[in-house]
Structure formats: structure tokens, C-alpha cells
Amino acid sequence: TIRGYFYQFDHSILQLLRLSNGLDSIDIERIEDVDINTATETTAIQCKYYAKTEYNHSVIGSPIRFMLSDYKNRKDSSRPSVRYRIYGKYESGQEKLILPLSADFLRKHFLTYKEKEIQHYHHNELGLTDDGLDEFIGLLTIDINAKPYEEQYQDVLSEIRSCFSCSDFEAEHYYYNNALSVVRSLSTQPNVHDRRIKKADFISRIDKKELLFNEWFIDLKGRKEYIREIRKQYFTL
């Protein structure tokens, strides 16, 4: 479970570091797990880590229905549309998903479902025609071949080294440690409006060469490994 949280946090950090403009921002746990906001568009990302689970359509069916409902609500209220992305790591079963999606495949495998023995047709309940489903499909990206946990983590450290021109140790124990603390803090804010941060503010908040005690970072590294690395860095000639 905790690796799932770290995977989502790391993905959030990665999206922030890769924003091209310091005024661009992300939201944590707003529309979806991570929402990317640029001057031209918003992308809502559902990010999940199921490295030991076989992919089945039902696993992403609920998020897709939520996204479709959000799409319909925006249409009905004349609010700007957003892009949607499902990003997940699965052990196997990726061949079951046929891309690009068709309206028929979407209806059959994601929008038709049973709950408490009652058959639901989500598209009908929302009053959506094929034209509406096709427009939604144009806004939806599904990636169920996401990078493994460690590979994404190394991508984060690489972005940090590039951003701060720092050593491997500094990237992990200073900047990543701080980044993890900032993103985790954002995710726990009760007011949804307080879960947004601009790239420039994020960079400023993590740009501190202080070795902070972050319980989640210690859990990630493992206490023995963490102590060994600190000893090697500071107490070994």
C-alpha cells in the first residue's frame, strides 16, 4: 500500500519538475489523483500502482465512469473541458485493452456494469450519444504499461539532478526528501483549493540543503540503509 502512495507522489513530483513554465501548476487529489494545469489546458490523471495484479477492464471501469461524468457535467454547465489520463502499472493482462478505443468498446467494457444485481448503462444514464462518447474518447488517454516503481523513482532523481545540478546523495536525501514532504503535505489539506502548487513555488520550497527527518522517506529507504548512507556521507573518511 505504501509503495502505491509513493508511486503516486513520485508521479506528482515528476509532473511538477517537467512543467515548462514556472507559473504552471498541479493539483493533488482534486479532479483526479494529479491534475496538471498549464496556460492552455488541464489534464486530470488517475495514477495507480498494481505491479502484482493482472489488468482487467473492471479495474479502470470506475475511474473512466467518473471521468465521463465529469466530462458531461462540464458540457452541461458550459465549463472548459479537460483532458483525462489513466496511468497504471500492472503485472500482466495489458493485451486485453484494445487501443485506440471505440465507442462500442467503451460502452461494452467500461460503461456497462452490475452493482447490487442491478445492470447499469452509464452512458444512457448520462444521456450521451455516440458523438458525445467519441468526443470524450478524444480527451482520454489510457496507459496501462506505466514504468515500474524503481524506474519512475530514478526518473525523479534524474530530473532533480538536472534542475539543481547536484550530486546523487543531495538529489535523494535533500531535494527528493523535501519534495516528498511538500507533496504529502498538499495531499492532506482539507480545502481542495490548498492542494495546488506552482512549479516555481515548488522549486523554491524544496531548494534547501538541509537533512530533514521525514518519516515517509525513512520508510522508503529502510532505516538500516538510510543510516548506512548517512554514515558513509558524513562520518567516513
C-alpha positions in Angstrom: 0.0 0.0 0.0 2.7 2.4 0.9 4.5 1.8 -2.4 1.3 2.8 -4.1 1.3 6.1 -2.2 5.0 6.7 -3.1 4.3 5.8 -6.7 1.6 8.4 -6.9 3.6 11.0 -5.0 6.6 10.4 -7.3 4.4 10.8 -10.3 3.2 14.1 -8.9 6.8 15.3 -8.3 7.8 14.2 -11.8 4.9 16.2 -13.4 5.8 19.3 -11.5 9.5 19.1 -12.4 8.7 18.6 -16.1 6.4 21.6 -16.4 7.8 24.1 -18.9 6.6 27.2 -17.1 7.2 28.2 -13.5 3.6 29.5 -13.4 2.1 26.2 -14.4 0.8 24.1 -11.5 -0.6 20.8 -10.3 -3.4 19.9 -8.0 -3.2 16.9 -5.7 -6.4 14.9 -5.2 -8.8 17.4 -6.9 -10.5 16.1 -10.1 -8.2 13.1 -10.0 -5.0 12.0 -8.2 -3.0 14.6 -10.1 -4.3 17.5 -12.2 -1.8 19.4 -14.4 -2.7 23.0 -15.1 -1.0 24.9 -17.9 -1.9 28.1 -19.7 -3.8 26.2 -22.4 -5.3 23.1 -20.7 -5.9 20.9 -17.7 -5.1 17.2 -17.6 -6.6 15.0 -14.8 -4.5 11.9 -14.1 -5.6 8.8 -12.3 -2.3 7.1 -11.3 -2.3 3.6 -9.8 0.4 1.0 -9.0 -0.8 -2.6 -9.3 2.5 -4.3 -10.1 1.3 -7.7 -8.7 -2.2 -7.5 -10.2 -3.4 -8.7 -13.6 -5.1 -6.0 -15.6 -8.9 -6.3 -16.0 -11.3 -3.8 -17.5 -13.2 -3.6 -14.2 -10.1 -2.1 -12.5 -10.3 1.1 -14.5 -14.0 1.0 -15.2 -14.9 3.1 -12.2 -12.3 5.9 -12.9 -13.5 6.0 -16.5 -17.1 6.4 -15.5 -16.1 9.1 -13.0 -14.2 10.9 -15.8 -17.2 10.6 -18.2 -19.5 12.1 -15.5 -17.1 15.0 -15.1 -17.0 15.5 -18.9 -20.8 15.5 -19.0 -21.1 17.9 -16.1 -18.7 20.3 -17.8 -20.6 20.2 -21.0 -23.9 20.8 -19.2 -22.6 23.8 -17.3 -20.5 25.2 -20.2 -17.3 24.9 -18.3 -14.0 24.3 -20.1 -13.2 20.7 -21.0 -10.2 18.9 -19.5 -8.1 16.1 -20.7 -8.2 12.8 -18.9 -5.4 10.3 -18.4 -5.3 6.8 -16.7 -1.8 5.8 -15.9 -1.1 2.4 -14.2 1.4 -0.3 -13.7 0.1 -3.9 -13.9 1.8 -7.3 -13.8 0.1 -8.7 -16.9 -3.1 -8.6 -19.0 -2.4 -5.5 -21.0 -3.3 -7.3 -24.2 -7.0 -7.2 -23.1 -7.2 -3.5 -23.8 -7.7 -2.6 -27.5 -6.5 0.8 -28.4 -7.5 3.2 -29.8 -10.8 3.0 -28.0 -14.0 2.8 -30.0 -17.4 3.9 -28.7 -18.6 0.2 -28.8 -15.6 -1.0 -26.7 -16.1 1.8 -24.2 -19.8 1.0 -23.8 -19.3 -2.7 -23.5 -16.3 -2.9 -21.2 -16.4 0.2 -19.1 -19.8 1.8 -19.1 -22.0 -1.3 -18.7 -21.7 -2.9 -15.3 -23.6 -4.5 -12.5 -24.0 -3.1 -9.0 -26.1 -4.9 -6.3 -27.5 -7.1 -9.0 -28.7 -4.1 -11.0 -27.5 -3.6 -14.6 -26.2 -0.1 -15.3 -25.6 1.6 -18.6 -23.6 4.6 -17.6 -23.8 6.3 -21.0 -27.6 6.1 -21.1 -27.9 7.4 -17.5 -25.9 10.4 -18.6 -27.8 10.8 -21.8 -24.7 10.6 -24.0 -24.9 9.7 -27.7 -22.1 8.3 -29.8 -21.0 11.8 -30.7 -20.5 12.6 -27.0 -18.7 9.3 -26.4 -16.4 10.0 -29.4 -15.6 13.4 -28.1 -14.8 12.0 -24.6 -12.5 9.4 -26.2 -10.7 12.2 -27.9 -9.9 13.7 -24.5 -9.0 10.3 -22.8 -5.5 8.7 -22.8 -5.0 5.2 -21.2 -1.5 3.9 -20.4 -1.5 0.6 -18.6 2.1 0.0 -19.4 3.4 2.5 -16.9 7.0 2.4 -15.7 8.0 0.2 -12.8 8.3 1.8 -9.4 12.1 2.0 -9.3 12.4 3.2 -12.8 10.0 6.1 -12.2 11.8 6.9 -8.9 15.1 7.1 -10.8 13.4 9.4 -13.3 12.5 11.7 -10.4 16.1 11.8 -9.1 17.4 12.4 -12.7 15.1 15.4 -13.0 16.2 16.7 -9.6 19.9 16.4 -10.5 19.2 18.3 -13.8 17.2 21.0 -12.0 19.6 21.7 -9.1 23.0 20.5 -10.6 23.5 18.4 -7.5 25.1 15.1 -6.5 23.2 11.8 -6.3 23.2 11.9 -2.5 21.9 15.5 -2.5 19.2 14.7 -5.0 17.9 11.9 -2.9 18.4 13.0 0.7 17.9 16.7 0.4 15.7 17.6 -2.6 13.7 14.4 -3.0 13.2 14.2 0.7 11.9 17.8 0.7 9.8 17.2 -2.4 8.1 14.2 -0.8 7.3 16.2 2.3 5.8 19.1 0.3 3.6 16.8 -1.9 2.5 14.7 1.1 1.5 17.9 2.9 -0.5 19.1 -0.1 -2.4 15.8 -0.3 -3.7 16.2 3.3 -5.0 19.7 3.0 -8.8 19.6 3.9 -9.5 22.5 1.5 -9.2 21.5 -2.1 -8.0 24.9 -3.1 -5.0 24.5 -0.9 -3.8 21.4 -2.8 -2.5 23.5 -5.8 1.2 24.4 -6.2 3.0 26.3 -9.0 6.3 24.9 -10.3 8.2 28.0 -9.2 6.8 27.7 -5.6 7.6 24.0 -5.5 11.2 24.6 -6.6 11.6 27.3 -4.0 10.2 25.1 -1.2 12.4 22.1 -1.9 15.6 24.1 -2.6 17.0 23.6 0.9 20.2 21.7 1.6 19.0 20.6 5.0 18.9 17.0 6.0 15.4 16.7 7.3 13.9 13.8 9.2 11.0 12.7 7.1 9.3 9.6 8.4 7.9 8.6 5.0 11.4 8.9 3.4 12.9 6.8 6.1 10.2 4.1 5.4 11.0 4.3 1.7 14.7 3.8 2.2 14.6 1.4 5.1 16.1 2.5 8.3 19.3 0.4 8.1 20.0 1.6 4.5 19.3 5.2 5.5 21.7 5.1 8.5 24.3 3.4 6.4 24.2 6.1 3.7 24.3 9.0 6.2 27.3 7.4 8.0 29.1 7.0 4.6 28.4 10.6 3.6 29.3 12.3 6.9 31.3 10.0 9.1 33.6 8.1 6.7 37.0 9.5 5.8 
